[in-house]
Amino acid sequence: MRHRMVLRVMTSQPTTARADTGFAKLVELMAASRVDMLPVVDEHRRVLGVVTSTDLLAKESAQLRPGRAWALLARRAERVKARGTTAGELMSSPAITTTPDTDIVRVARLMADHRVHTLPVVDHAGRVVGVVDRTDVLRVFLRPDEEIADEIDREVFRSAMGIDPRDLQVQVDEGIVRIGGQVERRSWVALVTALVRRVDGVVDVVNDLRHRFDDTGLVVPDPMTVDITRAPHP
């Protein structure tokens, strides 16, 4: 069971800028493409950095209200950006990037850790091949309920756990999964919840499973670290 890759959700052939692209042209490119981030690339389309609308607004703020703006732009890097006139002077470098074969859960964590909304997607040589933003990542929650239920049946129960799900009841309503029925071991109840939460598009899990055998006195695997390629047979 694997999460969807960036390749499935990214925007290909993104608008880019060069290091010598001027301020006015950057504004024009962002407006025309309806984006708030531009990868800055060299002649081989290798990513040098990124320019965001926040970078451009810092300069605009400094020009419109110099006294107040310079007081707010306390850090040296921000003051330097506010004086910049080209992408090379305004950009943040090195850029935080991802790759087409990165799963979207890792991308979501990367965005949260670095507090960014959009990431350039690069190939093995560092050349930009697309961009991915938070909307792209969240699009996974638009998966049809039937598709989510089918993946739970196939990937969680049959493949990961090696059990026949025909005696179980799985209902998915707007991404909320309710599971009923009976499994062999008590430890599997928590395991099922952990594995179902890993399925793309699952918003929450309501676990009403019962169990035949209480194995909680035994050493059982941590549901968050279990190897889902090996089935926990009774």
C-alpha positions, 0 to 999 in steps of 0.5 A: 500500500503506497500513497499517491506520488507527486507525479499524479497531482503536480502541474507540469511545465510550470511558468519559470523565471531567470535570475535576471528577470525584472520585478515588473516581469515577475509580477506579470508572470505571476498574474498571467499564470495565477500563481504566487511562486515562480521557480528561478532557473538557469539555462538548463532549467536547474532550480536556483531558487524561488520567488514568491508573492511575499517577496514582491510584496516586501518591496512594494511595502517598502516603497509605499510606506518606507518608514514603517516598512523598514521597521517591520523588515527587521531582518537583514535578508528581508531588507536586502530583498526589499531593495532587489529588482531582479529574480536573482536578488529577490529569490529565496535560495536554496529552494525547498524542492520535491521529486515526482516520485515522492509521496504526497504525505511526505510533501505535506509534511515538507510544506508544513515544516518549512511553512510553504504553500508551493514546491518546485518539482525537480528531476534527478538532475535538479531540473524543474519538471513541475510544481505542486501546491497545497491544493494539489495535495488536498485534492486526494480527499476528493477521491470517490468513496467507492474507490477508497472502500475498494482500496481498503478491501484490497490493500489493507485487508487482503494484501497487508493483513492477509485476511478475508474481508467478506465477514467485515462491513466497510462503509465510506461516507465523504471519506469517513470510514466505518468498519464493523465485524469481527477479526481474529485478534484484539491487537488487530483492531488498532492495527486496522485503524492505523492502516486504514488511516494511511489510505489516501482520501480517508478523513477519519475512521470509526472502528466498531470491530470485535475480536475472537482472541485477546492477545493484548498480553503478548508482545505485538507490533506497534501499529504505526511501524508495522511492515505492511508488506507482511501479513500478521497471520493468526 
